[in-house]
Amino acid sequence: MTSAETTAPFQVAIIGGGLCGLSLAIALQKRSIPFQVYETRGSFTELGAGINIGPNTLRTLQLIDPSLGQALEQIWCRNPPGREDVWMQVRLGAPDGQYEDAKLLTNLMAPPTGNVTMQRNALLQLLAERAGLEHAVFNKKIVSYCQSDEGVVMSFADGSEETASVVIACDGIHSAVRKAMLEPENPITGPQYAGTGAYRSLLSVEDLTAAIGSDMACTSQVFLGPRAYVIMYPIDHGKKVNVGLWPLRPEPWENQHDWVLPAQRDAMQQRFVSWGATIHKIMDLMGNPAFLAAHHHAQNPDSYFDGRVCLLGDAAHAMTPHQGSGAGQAIEDAYVMAEVLRCVDAHKSVSEQVQAAFTGYESIRKPRSEKVLQTSHEAMSWWTGLYEEPLTDERLQKLVKEAEQRFHWIWHDDVAAQAELAVGIMKRKLQR
Ligand SMILES: Cc1cc2nc3c(=O)[nH]c(=O)nc-3n(C[C@H](O)[C@H](O)[C@H](O)COP(=O)(O)OP(=O)(O)OC[C@H]3O[C@@H](n4cnc5c(N)ncnc54)[C@H](O)[C@@H]3O)c2cc1C
């Protein structure tokens, strides 16, 4: 990659090289806006196994860089022929006498691409390649910042300081920038336990096919059952299947510093004992998985920005994954932010321009991402509520209808129009 040349009057510091930070890096590079990525780790690395993304996310990645569409095809995995536009097959996970185990309730459709899944690290490496390593400094953990009319001074854990015209915080759910911006005044704006979590495992598709048949093993599935749901989808070109068992677990999570309980096979088996044969066969393959407690931002600030510093992605609105949408919202943020920053006028005051840009970004992105956050949290009770009353055909049909409505507005929003609206707000603010 050649270094970005620009006439833009400012240097953007991106804090964090996760999916959000690297999406923003590519978007800025494509728009010739100079930037530097500061990442606390020694390299760009994703820890989780699989990720699934909806049609809105694919379209946004292509808006960021049109060539990403083809590149993604090299790493993605989709449902098998005939089911390419299916997001998930929704099934009953626990038989109840009237309905058989693994009864198919619906093929939940997400045209045109259906469920697009991939290894998290494969997606991150693809983005890192496009963003360019010359724009990254590793082992740089931001701890605080202070700002003046001239710019922002960032302080790092190694004692160093760096200056930038603006700071875009993409440093995830544990965001140090969010903490510095909000928590001294309001500690509740930190991540809160979401009353659930997952036993997670990565299975070989051959083993799973032998256990439950290729029909279910090779297509993305959600199983609904008493006080829990199970999600699984193929990744790694269909060689592996990413599995998560998500029970409700309302008791408080005591250890705020460690969200993982290792070796939870017995607890898992006990928790899902009343489920059907299909889920028991899946659990038998999972070995002794860890339990990851889910956290989210139960309370969000009035504003995502403070002067020249702005929050994006999980730093702004970390959500539970019950609608598979956190990364998608982070990537939409990155696109809209790049589009407002490209409109900064070199001949006017940077501070004023940046305030207007951030106002445009926030006015459009905050309501949408926080609605996704809120509905993702509610989706846990919705996925798990079916078994709270006796199953009937009428209740099953109602659930199918609600499922379609639940996702449609997330997947089929016009992200380019979001950016146009944000730019319009920015320009009107500058005209005043
Ligand atoms: C179990 C689970 C499953 C999920 N499944 C899905 C899914 O299927 N689909 C979906 O769309 N979303 C999913 N999500 C949500 C998704 O993972 C996040 O929304 C997404 O990763 C957010 O990206 P981000 O770049 O904002 O944050 P992160 O991915 O957390 O990246 C933050 C980056 O900042 C760096 N950093 C942190 N602190 C500092 C610091 N002080 N200084 C410098 N750098 C720092 C980190 O090292 C990291 O590289 C899931 C989440 C979970 C927990």
The ligand as a Gaussian input file, in Angstrom:
#p B3LYP/6-31G(d) Opt

LIG

0 1
 C      -19.284000     -14.260000      21.961000
 C      -19.463000     -13.143000      20.972000
 C      -19.936000     -13.420000      19.696000
 C      -20.122000     -12.397000      18.771000
 N      -20.611000     -12.695000      17.535000
 C      -20.839000     -11.702000      16.651000
 C      -21.339000     -12.009000      15.356000
 O      -21.556000     -13.177000      15.001000
 N      -21.573000     -10.976000      14.484000
 C      -21.311000      -9.662000      14.834000
 O      -21.549000      -8.758000      14.007000
 N      -20.816000      -9.352000      16.058000
 C      -20.563000     -10.329000      16.963000
 N      -20.049000     -10.029000      18.192000
 C      -19.726000      -8.620000      18.502000
 C      -18.378000      -8.224000      17.858000
 O      -17.384000      -9.160000      18.219000
 C      -17.948000      -6.839000      18.311000
 O      -19.034000      -5.949000      18.184000
 C      -16.777000      -6.323000      17.479000
 O      -15.654000      -7.149000      17.649000
 C      -16.440000      -4.893000      17.886000
 O      -15.288000      -4.474000      17.194000
 P      -14.376000      -3.309000      17.794000
 O      -13.270000      -3.139000      16.810000
 O      -15.233000      -2.159000      18.163000
 O      -13.810000      -3.885000      19.178000
 P      -12.766000      -5.060000      19.398000
 O      -12.971000      -6.133000      18.405000
 O      -12.829000      -5.420000      20.846000
 O      -11.351000      -4.395000      19.088000
 C      -10.763000      -3.476000      19.986000
 C       -9.280000      -3.351000      19.640000
 O       -8.705000      -2.328000      20.460000
 C       -7.540000      -2.804000      21.085000
 N       -7.420000      -2.078000      22.360000
 C       -8.133000      -2.316000      23.499000
 N       -7.761000      -1.440000      24.463000
 C       -6.806000      -0.640000      23.913000
 C       -6.042000       0.449000      24.419000
 N       -6.186000       0.891000      25.692000
 N       -5.134000       1.056000      23.602000
 C       -4.973000       0.618000      22.321000
 N       -5.665000      -0.424000      21.798000
 C       -6.576000      -1.031000      22.586000
 C       -7.779000      -4.293000      21.248000
 O       -6.568000      -5.014000      21.409000
 C       -8.489000      -4.624000      19.935000
 O       -7.580000      -4.873000      18.900000
 C      -19.837000     -11.043000      19.135000
 C      -19.351000     -10.756000      20.405000
 C      -19.160000     -11.788000      21.317000
 C      -18.628000     -11.446000      22.690000

